[in-house]
Amino acid sequence: MSMLKEFREFAMRGNVIDLAVGVVIGAAFGKIVSSLVADVITPVIGVLVGGVDFSDLAITLKAAAGDTPAVLLNYGKFLQSIFDFIIIAFAIFLFIKGVNRLHKKKAAEPAPPAPSAQEVLLTEIRDLLKQQRSAP
């Protein structure tokens, strides 16, 4: 019974729940980024580079024989995965950079420090001297 109670306390800690929420949101965000790359960015880059798709590049290690399929070294799929990773990493970088910029704008500039006691006294003396000069 003690172990069950200990597990419940562990599972209900704020950190574990925050982590679970982060994982779920991260998975959803991963789908959004993957869709952005696959459906928006990759087609544009494909048009710019002339529709090059590396995923079809392969080296035949052993030719097909009868019902046995050919053994291929699919280096093109690997290259395409690297390019996809670079595009995804750059898209996330731009997103994080934008979020950081928003956080900087939201953060108010700190108020200037209050004047020291000496500055307050000097200001009062200055104001008194101005009043004496302007008085007839």
N, CA, C and O atoms as CSV, one atom per row, in Angstrom:
chain,resi,resn,atom,element,x,y,z
A,1,MET,N,N,0.825,-1.197,0.000
A,1,MET,CA,C,0.000,0.000,0.000
A,1,MET,C,C,0.867,1.258,0.000
A,1,MET,O,O,0.501,2.264,-0.608
A,2,SER,N,N,1.984,1.207,0.661
A,2,SER,CA,C,2.883,2.346,0.732
A,2,SER,C,C,3.438,2.693,-0.649
A,2,SER,O,O,3.578,3.866,-0.996
A,3,MET,N,N,3.749,1.670,-1.425
A,3,MET,CA,C,4.307,1.899,-2.765
A,3,MET,C,C,3.277,2.581,-3.666
A,3,MET,O,O,3.631,3.460,-4.452
A,4,LEU,N,N,2.016,2.187,-3.562
A,4,LEU,CA,C,0.965,2.808,-4.353
A,4,LEU,C,C,0.798,4.278,-3.984
A,4,LEU,O,O,0.623,5.124,-4.860
A,5,LYS,N,N,0.851,4.579,-2.701
A,5,LYS,CA,C,0.738,5.967,-2.232
A,5,LYS,C,C,1.931,6.791,-2.730
A,5,LYS,O,O,1.773,7.929,-3.172
A,6,GLU,N,N,3.121,6.198,-2.650
A,6,GLU,CA,C,4.320,6.884,-3.107
A,6,GLU,C,C,4.254,7.156,-4.612
A,6,GLU,O,O,4.644,8.231,-5.069
A,7,PHE,N,N,3.755,6.173,-5.388
A,7,PHE,CA,C,3.615,6.367,-6.827
A,7,PHE,C,C,2.615,7.477,-7.126
A,7,PHE,O,O,2.857,8.310,-7.999
A,8,ARG,N,N,1.498,7.494,-6.413
A,8,ARG,CA,C,0.489,8.533,-6.630
A,8,ARG,C,C,1.071,9.918,-6.349
A,8,ARG,O,O,0.823,10.860,-7.101
A,9,GLU,N,N,1.842,10.042,-5.272
A,9,GLU,CA,C,2.474,11.331,-4.965
A,9,GLU,C,C,3.453,11.734,-6.068
A,9,GLU,O,O,3.533,12.903,-6.446
A,10,PHE,N,N,4.188,10.758,-6.572
A,10,PHE,CA,C,5.130,11.044,-7.652
A,10,PHE,C,C,4.396,11.497,-8.912
A,10,PHE,O,O,4.778,12.484,-9.541
A,11,ALA,N,N,3.349,10.774,-9.270
A,11,ALA,CA,C,2.620,11.069,-10.507
A,11,ALA,C,C,1.874,12.394,-10.429
A,11,ALA,O,O,1.639,13.027,-11.457
A,12,MET,N,N,1.501,12.818,-9.242
A,12,MET,CA,C,0.723,14.046,-9.118
A,12,MET,C,C,1.583,15.270,-8.854
A,12,MET,O,O,1.050,16.364,-8.672
A,13,ARG,N,N,2.883,15.112,-8.831
A,13,ARG,CA,C,3.761,16.279,-8.690
A,13,ARG,C,C,3.567,17.197,-9.877
A,13,ARG,O,O,3.219,16.752,-10.971
A,14,GLY,N,N,3.789,18.445,-9.661
A,14,GLY,CA,C,3.632,19.421,-10.735
A,14,GLY,C,C,4.586,19.183,-11.886
A,14,GLY,O,O,4.217,19.382,-13.043
A,15,ASN,N,N,5.809,18.759,-11.589
A,15,ASN,CA,C,6.802,18.569,-12.640
A,15,ASN,C,C,6.403,17.465,-13.602
A,15,ASN,O,O,6.590,17.597,-14.812
A,16,VAL,N,N,5.857,16.379,-13.077
A,16,VAL,CA,C,5.477,15.250,-13.934
A,16,VAL,C,C,4.315,15.655,-14.839
A,16,VAL,O,O,4.305,15.327,-16.026
A,17,ILE,N,N,3.350,16.358,-14.286
A,17,ILE,CA,C,2.202,16.798,-15.077
A,17,ILE,C,C,2.648,17.810,-16.129
A,17,ILE,O,O,2.204,17.751,-17.276
A,18,ASP,N,N,3.522,18.737,-15.744
A,18,ASP,CA,C,4.045,19.708,-16.715
A,18,ASP,C,C,4.796,19.009,-17.836
A,18,ASP,O,O,4.678,19.390,-19.001
A,19,LEU,N,N,5.569,17.984,-17.483
A,19,LEU,CA,C,6.303,17.233,-18.495
A,19,LEU,C,C,5.349,16.524,-19.447
A,19,LEU,O,O,5.572,16.513,-20.658
A,20,ALA,N,N,4.285,15.931,-18.905
A,20,ALA,CA,C,3.310,15.233,-19.746
A,20,ALA,C,C,2.643,16.214,-20.714
A,20,ALA,O,O,2.472,15.914,-21.895
A,21,VAL,N,N,2.272,17.377,-20.204
A,21,VAL,CA,C,1.660,18.397,-21.069
A,21,VAL,C,C,2.655,18.837,-22.135
A,21,VAL,O,O,2.280,19.022,-23.292
A,22,GLY,N,N,3.917,19.006,-21.756
A,22,GLY,CA,C,4.944,19.402,-22.714
A,22,GLY,C,C,5.142,18.378,-23.814
A,22,GLY,O,O,5.325,18.734,-24.978
A,23,VAL,N,N,5.106,17.106,-23.445
A,23,VAL,CA,C,5.275,16.041,-24.443
A,23,VAL,C,C,4.113,16.045,-25.429
A,23,VAL,O,O,4.324,15.925,-26.636
A,24,VAL,N,N,2.892,16.183,-24.927
A,24,VAL,CA,C,1.714,16.190,-25.805
A,24,VAL,C,C,1.753,17.402,-26.727
A,24,VAL,O,O,1.512,17.278,-27.928
A,25,ILE,N,N,2.053,18.564,-26.175
A,25,ILE,CA,C,2.117,19.780,-27.006
A,25,ILE,C,C,3.276,19.679,-27.993
A,25,ILE,O,O,3.154,20.109,-29.140
A,26,GLY,N,N,4.398,19.112,-27.552
A,26,GLY,CA,C,5.539,18.931,-28.452
A,26,GLY,C,C,5.207,18.010,-29.622
A,26,GLY,O,O,5.621,18.265,-30.753
A,27,ALA,N,N,4.461,16.943,-29.350
A,27,ALA,CA,C,4.062,16.035,-30.435
A,27,ALA,C,C,3.150,16.747,-31.426
A,27,ALA,O,O,3.291,16.590,-32.639
A,28,ALA,N,N,2.210,17.535,-30.893
A,28,ALA,CA,C,1.312,18.274,-31.779
A,28,ALA,C,C,2.088,19.317,-32.577
A,28,ALA,O,O,1.833,19.506,-33.766
A,29,PHE,N,N,3.029,19.990,-31.931
A,29,PHE,CA,C,3.832,20.994,-32.623
A,29,PHE,C,C,4.706,20.326,-33.680
A,29,PHE,O,O,4.933,20.896,-34.748
A,30,GLY,N,N,5.199,19.119,-33.388
A,30,GLY,CA,C,5.990,18.382,-34.371
A,30,GLY,C,C,5.188,18.092,-35.623
A,30,GLY,O,O,5.721,18.162,-36.730
A,31,LYS,N,N,3.908,17.764,-35.463
A,31,LYS,CA,C,3.049,17.522,-36.630
A,31,LYS,C,C,2.864,18.807,-37.431
A,31,LYS,O,O,2.862,18.785,-38.662
A,32,ILE,N,N,2.709,19.918,-36.728
A,32,ILE,CA,C,2.545,21.204,-37.419
A,32,ILE,C,C,3.797,21.535,-38.211
A,32,ILE,O,O,3.712,21.925,-39.376
A,33,VAL,N,N,4.960,21.383,-37.588
A,33,VAL,CA,C,6.216,21.702,-38.275
A,33,VAL,C,C,6.441,20.752,-39.447
A,33,VAL,O,O,6.875,21.180,-40.516
A,34,SER,N,N,6.147,19.466,-39.254
A,34,SER,CA,C,6.309,18.505,-40.348
A,34,SER,C,C,5.399,18.846,-41.521
A,34,SER,O,O,5.812,18.751,-42.677
A,35,SER,N,N,4.177,19.238,-41.232
A,35,SER,CA,C,3.255,19.641,-42.291
A,35,SER,C,C,3.740,20.911,-42.978
A,35,SER,O,O,3.664,21.027,-44.201
A,36,LEU,N,N,4.237,21.862,-42.194
A,36,LEU,CA,C,4.768,23.096,-42.776
A,36,LEU,C,C,5.901,22.782,-43.741
A,36,LEU,O,O,5.958,23.327,-44.843
A,37,VAL,N,N,6.794,21.907,-43.325
A,37,VAL,CA,C,7.935,21.565,-44.180
A,37,VAL,C,C,7.485,20.780,-45.410
A,37,VAL,O,O,7.863,21.107,-46.535
A,38,ALA,N,N,6.668,19.731,-45.187
A,38,ALA,CA,C,6.278,18.854,-46.297
A,38,ALA,C,C,5.314,19.521,-47.271
A,38,ALA,O,O,5.402,19.295,-48.478
A,39,ASP,N,N,4.393,20.343,-46.761
A,39,ASP,CA,C,3.320,20.873,-47.597
A,39,ASP,C,C,3.538,22.304,-48.068
A,39,ASP,O,O,2.911,22.733,-49.037
A,40,VAL,N,N,4.419,23.056,-47.400
A,40,VAL,CA,C,4.594,24.460,-47.766
A,40,VAL,C,C,6.024,24.746,-48.229
A,40,VAL,O,O,6.235,25.260,-49.327
A,41,ILE,N,N,6.990,24.415,-47.399
A,41,ILE,CA,C,8.372,24.817,-47.695
A,41,ILE,C,C,9.013,23.933,-48.755
A,41,ILE,O,O,9.620,24.452,-49.691
A,42,THR,N,N,8.895,22.612,-48.636
A,42,THR,CA,C,9.535,21.703,-49.586
A,42,THR,C,C,9.054,21.907,-51.021
A,42,THR,O,O,9.888,21.911,-51.927
A,43,PRO,N,N,7.746,22.079,-51.281
A,43,PRO,CA,C,7.342,22.334,-52.672
A,43,PRO,C,C,7.944,23.619,-53.244
A,43,PRO,O,O,8.309,23.666,-54.419
A,44,VAL,N,N,8.046,24.654,-52.419
A,44,VAL,CA,C,8.638,25.910,-52.895
A,44,VAL,C,C,10.109,25.693,-53.230
A,44,VAL,O,O,10.585,26.144,-54.272
A,45,ILE,N,N,10.831,25.002,-52.347
A,45,ILE,CA,C,12.244,24.726,-52.612
A,45,ILE,C,C,12.374,23.821,-53.833
A,45,ILE,O,O,13.294,23.987,-54.635
A,46,GLY,N,N,11.458,22.865,-53.978
A,46,GLY,CA,C,11.476,21.991,-55.152
A,46,GLY,C,C,11.333,22.767,-56.438
A,46,GLY,O,O,12.013,22.462,-57.417
A,47,VAL,N,N,10.456,23.773,-56.463
A,47,VAL,CA,C,10.290,24.611,-57.653
A,47,VAL,C,C,11.556,25.423,-57.904
A,47,VAL,O,O,11.988,25.575,-59.046
A,48,LEU,N,N,12.151,25.947,-56.823
A,48,LEU,CA,C,13.343,26.779,-56.979
A,48,LEU,C,C,14.541,25.992,-57.503
A,48,LEU,O,O,15.342,26.527,-58.270
A,49,VAL,N,N,14.671,24.730,-57.100
A,49,VAL,CA,C,15.815,23.938,-57.547
A,49,VAL,C,C,15.463,23.023,-58.709
A,49,VAL,O,O,16.252,22.147,-59.063
A,50,GLY,N,N,14.324,23.205,-59.292
A,50,GLY,CA,C,13.957,22.450,-60.484
A,50,GLY,C,C,13.350,21.095,-60.211
A,50,GLY,O,O,13.474,20.191,-61.038
A,51,GLY,N,N,12.703,20.926,-59.087
A,51,GLY,CA,C,11.998,19.684,-58.782
A,51,GLY,C,C,12.897,18.511,-58.459
A,51,GLY,O,O,12.517,17.359,-58.673
A,52,VAL,N,N,14.084,18.789,-57.945
A,52,VAL,CA,C,15.009,17.715,-57.609
A,52,VAL,C,C,14.501,16.976,-56.381
A,52,VAL,O,O,14.198,17.593,-55.359
A,53,ASP,N,N,14.409,15.658,-56.481
A,53,ASP,CA,C,14.014,14.820,-55.352
A,53,ASP,C,C,15.077,13.756,-55.196
A,53,ASP,O,O,15.256,12.905,-56.068
A,54,PHE,N,N,15.776,13.809,-54.089
A,54,PHE,CA,C,16.890,12.902,-53.869
A,54,PHE,C,C,16.454,11.509,-53.435
A,54,PHE,O,O,17.267,10.585,-53.452
A,55,SER,N,N,15.201,11.334,-53.048
A,55,SER,CA,C,14.777,10.063,-52.458
A,55,SER,C,C,14.831,8.896,-53.437
A,55,SER,O,O,14.801,7.743,-53.007
A,56,ASP,N,N,14.909,9.159,-54.729
A,56,ASP,CA,C,14.974,8.077,-55.709
A,56,ASP,C,C,16.406,7.606,-55.979
A,56,ASP,O,O,16.595,6.602,-56.665
A,57,LEU,N,N,17.404,8.296,-55.464
A,57,LEU,CA,C,18.787,7.927,-55.707
A,57,LEU,C,C,19.150,6.677,-54.915
A,57,LEU,O,O,18.898,6.608,-53.712
A,58,ALA,N,N,19.732,5.702,-55.575
A,58,ALA,CA,C,20.094,4.446,-54.911
A,58,ALA,C,C,21.186,3.739,-55.710
A,58,ALA,O,O,21.361,3.967,-56.907
A,59,ILE,N,N,21.898,2.890,-55.019
A,59,ILE,CA,C,22.898,2.035,-55.654
A,59,ILE,C,C,22.413,0.599,-55.501
A,59,ILE,O,O,22.062,0.167,-54.403
A,60,THR,N,N,22.398,-0.127,-56.596
A,60,THR,CA,C,21.966,-1.525,-56.564
A,60,THR,C,C,23.134,-2.386,-56.109
A,60,THR,O,O,24.155,-2.488,-56.789
A,61,LEU,N,N,22.961,-3.004,-54.942
A,61,LEU,CA,C,24.009,-3.889,-54.414
A,61,LEU,C,C,23.879,-5.301,-54.956
A,61,LEU,O,O,24.869,-5.993,-55.195
A,62,LYS,N,N,22.622,-5.713,-55.144
A,62,LYS,CA,C,22.373,-7.046,-55.701
A,62,LYS,C,C,21.120,-6.953,-56.552
A,62,LYS,O,O,20.064,-6.544,-56.068
A,63,ALA,N,N,21.231,-7.323,-57.792
A,63,ALA,CA,C,20.101,-7.227,-58.716
A,63,ALA,C,C,18.993,-8.195,-58.314
A,63,ALA,O,O,19.225,-9.204,-57.647
A,64,ALA,N,N,17.785,-7.852,-58.743
A,64,ALA,CA,C,16.638,-8.723,-58.468
A,64,ALA,C,C,16.814,-10.024,-59.229
A,64,ALA,O,O,17.272,-10.051,-60.372
A,65,ALA,N,N,16.433,-11.106,-58.555
A,65,ALA,CA,C,16.536,-12.426,-59.189
A,65,ALA,C,C,15.245,-13.175,-58.920
A,65,ALA,O,O,14.995,-13.613,-57.797
A,66,GLY,N,N,14.428,-13.321,-59.951
A,66,GLY,CA,C,13.158,-14.041,-59.792
A,66,GLY,C,C,12.223,-13.276,-58.856
A,66,GLY,O,O,11.897,-12.114,-59.101
A,67,ASP,N,N,11.797,-13.944,-57.778
A,67,ASP,CA,C,10.894,-13.321,-56.813
A,67,ASP,C,C,11.641,-12.507,-55.763
A,67,ASP,O,O,11.013,-11.796,-54.978
A,68,THR,N,N,12.948,-12.596,-55.735
A,68,THR,CA,C,13.748,-11.867,-54.753
A,68,THR,C,C,13.944,-10.428,-55.233
A,68,THR,O,O,14.455,-10.197,-56.329
A,69,PRO,N,N,13.540,-9.476,-54.416
A,69,PRO,CA,C,13.725,-8.071,-54.840
A,69,PRO,C,C,15.195,-7.677,-54.792
A,69,PRO,O,O,16.008,-8.334,-54.142
A,70,ALA,N,N,15.516,-6.608,-55.481
A,70,ALA,CA,C,16.888,-6.115,-55.518
A,70,ALA,C,C,17.261,-5.540,-54.154
A,70,ALA,O,O,16.412,-5.028,-53.425
A,71,VAL,N,N,18.528,-5.633,-53.833
A,71,VAL,CA,C,19.058,-5.044,-52.606
A,71,VAL,C,C,19.632,-3.684,-52.994
A,71,VAL,O,O,20.555,-3.589,-53.804
A,72,LEU,N,N,19.061,-2.624,-52.393
A,72,LEU,CA,C,19.443,-1.267,-52.764
A,72,LEU,C,C,20.051,-0.531,-51.576
A,72,LEU,O,O,19.649,-0.728,-50.429
A,73,LEU,N,N,21.017,0.311,-51.872
A,73,LEU,CA,C,21.558,1.243,-50.894
A,73,LEU,C,C,20.897,2.584,-51.198
A,73,LEU,O,O,21.316,3.296,-52.111
A,74,ASN,N,N,19.868,2.924,-50.434
A,74,ASN,CA,C,19.054,4.118,-50.702
A,74,ASN,C,C,19.670,5.364,-50.074
A,74,ASN,O,O,19.133,5.913,-49.113
A,75,TYR,N,N,20.800,5.806,-50.624
A,75,TYR,CA,C,21.446,6.992,-50.076
A,75,TYR,C,C,20.646,8.261,-50.363
A,75,TYR,O,O,20.808,9.262,-49.666
A,76,GLY,N,N,19.800,8.232,-51.364
A,76,GLY,CA,C,18.973,9.400,-51.688
A,76,GLY,C,C,17.961,9.695,-50.591
A,76,GLY,O,O,17.718,10.858,-50.267
A,77,LYS,N,N,17.374,8.658,-50.023
A,77,LYS,CA,C,16.431,8.864,-48.916
A,77,LYS,C,C,17.153,9.463,-47.715
A,77,LYS,O,O,16.604,10.300,-46.999
A,78,PHE,N,N,18.393,9.022,-47.505
A,78,PHE,CA,C,19.188,9.576,-46.409
A,78,PHE,C,C,19.476,11.061,-46.651
A,78,PHE,O,O,19.333,11.880,-45.743
A,79,LEU,N,N,19.878,11.400,-47.872
A,79,LEU,CA,C,20.127,12.810,-48.200
A,79,LEU,C,C,18.858,13.638,-48.054
A,79,LEU,O,O,18.902,14.757,-47.542
A,80,GLN,N,N,17.727,13.098,-48.499
A,80,GLN,CA,C,16.458,13.824,-48.384
A,80,GLN,C,C,16.102,14.039,-46.911
A,80,GLN,O,O,15.578,15.091,-46.545
A,81,SER,N,N,16.386,13.044,-46.070
A,81,SER,CA,C,16.130,13.189,-44.632
A,81,SER,C,C,17.003,14.277,-44.023
A,81,SER,O,O,16.555,15.029,-43.158
A,82,ILE,N,N,18.252,14.359,-44.476
A,82,ILE,CA,C,19.147,15.409,-43.977
A,82,ILE,C,C,18.622,16.785,-44.382
A,82,ILE,O,O,18.593,17.701,-43.561
A,83,PHE,N,N,18.209,16.937,-45.635
A,83,PHE,CA,C,17.666,18.216,-46.083
A,83,PHE,C,C,16.388,18.566,-45.324
A,83,PHE,O,O,16.182,19.717,-44.940
A,84,ASP,N,N,15.536,17.571,-45.110
A,84,ASP,CA,C,14.311,17.816,-44.341
A,84,ASP,C,C,14.646,18.272,-42.923
A,84,ASP,O,O,14.020,19.190,-42.394
A,85,PHE,N,N,15.640,17.624,-42.313
A,85,PHE,CA,C,16.056,18.018,-40.972
A,85,PHE,C,C,16.542,19.455,-40.945
A,85,PHE,O,O,16.173,20.219,-40.053
A,86,ILE,N,N,17.361,19.828,-41.906
A,86,ILE,CA,C,17.887,21.201,-41.951
A,86,ILE,C,C,16.751,22.197,-42.108
A,86,ILE,O,O,16.751,23.240,-41.455
A,87,ILE,N,N,15.797,21.896,-42.954
A,87,ILE,CA,C,14.660,22.793,-43.163
A,87,ILE,C,C,13.831,22.888,-41.884
A,87,ILE,O,O,13.432,23.983,-41.488
A,88,ILE,N,N,13.567,21.754,-41.235
A,88,ILE,CA,C,12.789,21.769,-39.994
A,88,ILE,C,C,13.532,22.542,-38.911
A,88,ILE,O,O,12.932,23.350,-38.204
A,89,ALA,N,N,14.832,22.300,-38.777
A,89,ALA,CA,C,15.614,23.004,-37.757
A,89,ALA,C,C,15.602,24.507,-38.012
A,89,ALA,O,O,15.503,25.289,-37.067
A,90,PHE,N,N,15.702,24.920,-39.266
A,90,PHE,CA,C,15.679,26.345,-39.587
A,90,PHE,C,C,14.306,26.945,-39.309
A,90,PHE,O,O,14.206,28.067,-38.812
A,91,ALA,N,N,13.242,26.196,-39.629
A,91,ALA,CA,C,11.889,26.693,-39.351
A,91,ALA,C,C,11.672,26.849,-37.848
A,91,ALA,O,O,11.086,27.840,-37.410
A,92,ILE,N,N,12.131,25.894,-37.062
A,92,ILE,CA,C,12.000,26.002,-35.602
A,92,ILE,C,C,12.848,27.164,-35.092
A,92,ILE,O,O,12.415,27.897,-34.203
A,93,PHE,N,N,14.052,27.342,-35.642
A,93,PHE,CA,C,14.899,28.470,-35.253
A,93,PHE,C,C,14.181,29.792,-35.486
A,93,PHE,O,O,14.180,30.661,-34.614
A,94,LEU,N,N,13.570,29.947,-36.657
A,94,LEU,CA,C,12.851,31.188,-36.949
A,94,LEU,C,C,11.670,31.382,-36.002
A,94,LEU,O,O,11.403,32.500,-35.561
A,95,PHE,N,N,10.958,30.288,-35.688
A,95,PHE,CA,C,9.828,30.371,-34.768
A,95,PHE,C,C,10.293,30.809,-33.379
A,95,PHE,O,O,9.700,31.708,-32.783
A,96,ILE,N,N,11.335,30.188,-32.868
A,96,ILE,CA,C,11.855,30.520,-31.537
A,96,ILE,C,C,12.384,31.950,-31.523
A,96,ILE,O,O,12.210,32.672,-30.541
A,97,LYS,N,N,13.022,32.353,-32.601
A,97,LYS,CA,C,13.528,33.730,-32.684
A,97,LYS,C,C,12.376,34.721,-32.616
A,97,LYS,O,O,12.483,35.752,-31.952
A,98,GLY,N,N,11.272,34.417,-33.297
A,98,GLY,CA,C,10.095,35.284,-33.241
A,98,GLY,C,C,9.469,35.323,-31.860
A,98,GLY,O,O,9.057,36.384,-31.388
A,99,VAL,N,N,9.395,34.169,-31.210
A,99,VAL,CA,C,8.834,34.120,-29.852
A,99,VAL,C,C,9.704,34.922,-28.895
A,99,VAL,O,O,9.193,35.668,-28.060
A,100,ASN,N,N,11.020,34.768,-29.016
A,100,ASN,CA,C,11.925,35.535,-28.151
A,100,ASN,C,C,11.779,37.029,-28.386
A,100,ASN,O,O,11.848,37.814,-27.440
A,101,ARG,N,N,11.580,37.428,-29.627
A,101,ARG,CA,C,11.396,38.842,-29.933
A,101,ARG,C,C,10.116,39.363,-29.286
A,101,ARG,O,O,10.090,40.481,-28.772
A,102,LEU,N,N,9.055,38.554,-29.310
A,102,LEU,CA,C,7.808,38.963,-28.658
A,102,LEU,C,C,7.990,39.094,-27.155
A,102,LEU,O,O,7.456,40.019,-26.543
A,103,HIS,N,N,8.743,38.171,-26.553
A,103,HIS,CA,C,8.982,38.239,-25.113
A,103,HIS,C,C,9.779,39.488,-24.748
A,103,HIS,O,O,9.532,40.102,-23.710
A,104,LYS,N,N,10.725,39.862,-25.592
A,104,LYS,CA,C,11.505,41.065,-25.316
A,104,LYS,C,C,10.630,42.302,-25.378
A,104,LYS,O,O,10.799,43.219,-24.574
A,105,LYS,N,N,9.690,42.343,-26.326
A,105,LYS,CA,C,8.804,43.499,-26.438
A,105,LYS,C,C,7.840,43.573,-25.267
A,105,LYS,O,O,7.502,44.660,-24.799
A,106,LYS,N,N,7.395,42.402,-24.790
A,106,LYS,CA,C,6.451,42.386,-23.675
A,106,LYS,C,C,7.106,42.822,-22.374
A,106,LYS,O,O,6.471,43.462,-21.535
A,107,ALA,N,N,8.359,42.478,-22.213
A,107,ALA,CA,C,9.051,42.827,-20.974
A,107,ALA,C,C,9.252,44.337,-20.927
A,107,ALA,O,O,9.922,44.919,-21.780
A,108,ALA,N,N,8.669,44.941,-19.933
A,108,ALA,CA,C,8.793,46.395,-19.794
A,108,ALA,C,C,10.209,46.734,-19.355
A,108,ALA,O,O,10.858,45.983,-18.627
A,109,GLU,N,N,10.659,47.877,-19.817
A,109,GLU,CA,C,11.967,48.315,-19.388
A,109,GLU,C,C,11.910,48.605,-17.905
A,109,GLU,O,O,10.918,49.146,-17.417
A,110,PRO,N,N,12.948,48.257,-17.189
A,110,PRO,CA,C,12.925,48.514,-15.752
A,110,PRO,C,C,12.885,50.017,-15.483
A,110,PRO,O,O,13.486,50.820,-16.197
A,111,ALA,N,N,12.163,50.357,-14.440
A,111,ALA,CA,C,12.050,51.769,-14.075
A,111,ALA,C,C,13.422,52.273,-13.653
A,111,ALA,O,O,14.212,51.541,-13.057
A,112,PRO,N,N,13.691,53.527,-13.969
A,112,PRO,CA,C,14.990,54.064,-13.543
A,112,PRO,C,C,15.073,54.038,-12.018
A,112,PRO,O,O,14.063,54.192,-11.332
A,113,PRO,N,N,16.253,53.847,-11.507
A,113,PRO,CA,C,16.383,53.779,-10.051
A,113,PRO,C,C,15.977,55.099,-9.409
A,113,PRO,O,O,16.174,56.173,-9.978
A,114,ALA,N,N,15.414,54.995,-8.229
A,114,ALA,CA,C,14.993,56.198,-7.505
A,114,ALA,C,C,16.230,57.016,-7.163
A,114,ALA,O,O,17.298,56.461,-6.907
A,115,PRO,N,N,16.079,58.345,-7.159
A,115,PRO,CA,C,17.240,59.185,-6.842
A,115,PRO,C,C,17.693,58.951,-5.398
A,115,PRO,O,O,16.892,58.656,-4.512
A,116,SER,N,N,18.984,59.091,-5.200
A,116,SER,CA,C,19.527,58.904,-3.860
A,116,SER,C,C,19.104,60.067,-2.970
A,116,SER,O,O,18.579,61.074,-3.447
A,117,ALA,N,N,19.336,59.915,-1.688
A,117,ALA,CA,C,18.962,60.975,-0.733
A,117,ALA,C,C,19.712,62.264,-1.052
A,117,ALA,O,O,19.154,63.353,-0.917
A,118,GLN,N,N,20.969,62.152,-1.475
A,118,GLN,CA,C,21.749,63.345,-1.823
A,118,GLN,C,C,21.139,64.061,-3.020
A,118,GLN,O,O,21.048,65.289,-3.032
A,119,GLU,N,N,20.723,63.299,-4.025
A,119,GLU,CA,C,20.119,63.919,-5.208
A,119,GLU,C,C,18.820,64.620,-4.849
A,119,GLU,O,O,18.544,65.708,-5.353
A,120,VAL,N,N,18.020,64.008,-3.983
A,120,VAL,CA,C,16.765,64.630,-3.559
A,120,VAL,C,C,17.049,65.947,-2.849
A,120,VAL,O,O,16.393,66.951,-3.125
A,121,LEU,N,N,18.027,65.955,-1.929
A,121,LEU,CA,C,18.371,67.190,-1.209
A,121,LEU,C,C,18.909,68.254,-2.159
A,121,LEU,O,O,18.552,69.425,-2.035
A,122,LEU,N,N,19.756,67.869,-3.097
A,122,LEU,CA,C,20.294,68.838,-4.064
A,122,LEU,C,C,19.187,69.414,-4.941
A,122,LEU,O,O,19.206,70.600,-5.273
A,123,THR,N,N,18.221,68.573,-5.315
A,123,THR,CA,C,17.090,69.055,-6.108
A,123,THR,C,C,16.274,70.073,-5.311
A,123,THR,O,O,15.859,71.100,-5.849
A,124,GLU,N,N,16.046,69.788,-4.035
A,124,GLU,CA,C,15.297,70.727,-3.196
A,124,GLU,C,C,16.048,72.046,-3.051
A,124,GLU,O,O,15.442,73.116,-3.109
A,125,ILE,N,N,17.366,71.975,-2.864
A,125,ILE,CA,C,18.176,73.198,-2.737
A,125,ILE,C,C,18.117,73.995,-4.033
A,125,ILE,O,O,17.978,75.217,-4.005
A,126,ARG,N,N,18.223,73.314,-5.163
A,126,ARG,CA,C,18.154,73.998,-6.459
A,126,ARG,C,C,16.818,74.704,-6.622
A,126,ARG,O,O,16.764,75.856,-7.053
A,127,ASP,N,N,15.733,74.003,-6.274
A,127,ASP,CA,C,14.403,74.599,-6.406
A,127,ASP,C,C,14.233,75.797,-5.483
A,127,ASP,O,O,13.616,76.790,-5.868
A,128,LEU,N,N,14.775,75.717,-4.264
A,128,LEU,CA,C,14.702,76.858,-3.330
A,128,LEU,C,C,15.488,78.039,-3.864
A,128,LEU,O,O,15.028,79.177,-3.759
A,129,LEU,N,N,16.668,77.801,-4.437
A,129,LEU,CA,C,17.464,78.889,-4.996
A,129,LEU,C,C,16.749,79.553,-6.172
A,129,LEU,O,O,16.810,80.772,-6.328
A,130,LYS,N,N,16.078,78.758,-6.992
A,130,LYS,CA,C,15.317,79.324,-8.105
A,130,LYS,C,C,14.178,80.203,-7.605
A,130,LYS,O,O,13.902,81.261,-8.171
A,131,GLN,N,N,13.515,79.751,-6.531
A,131,GLN,CA,C,12.431,80.549,-5.963
A,131,GLN,C,C,12.945,81.855,-5.399
A,131,GLN,O,O,12.292,82.888,-5.543
A,132,GLN,N,N,14.113,81.830,-4.753
A,132,GLN,CA,C,14.674,83.062,-4.174
A,132,GLN,C,C,15.081,84.051,-5.250
A,132,GLN,O,O,14.907,85.257,-5.074
A,133,ARG,N,N,15.610,83.573,-6.345
A,133,ARG,CA,C,16.016,84.451,-7.445
A,133,ARG,C,C,14.811,85.089,-8.126
A,133,ARG,O,O,14.848,86.252,-8.530
A,134,SER,N,N,13.739,84.301,-8.245
A,134,SER,CA,C,12.573,84.833,-8.951
A,134,SER,C,C,11.697,85.676,-8.055
A,134,SER,O,O,10.846,86.411,-8.556
A,135,ALA,N,N,11.874,85.598,-6.725
A,135,ALA,CA,C,11.061,86.401,-5.808
A,135,ALA,C,C,11.566,87.831,-5.817
A,135,ALA,O,O,12.778,88.044,-5.863
A,136,PRO,N,N,10.656,88.849,-5.774
A,136,PRO,CA,C,11.102,90.264,-5.808
A,136,PRO,C,C,11.761,90.710,-4.542
A,136,PRO,O,O,12.179,91.863,-4.436
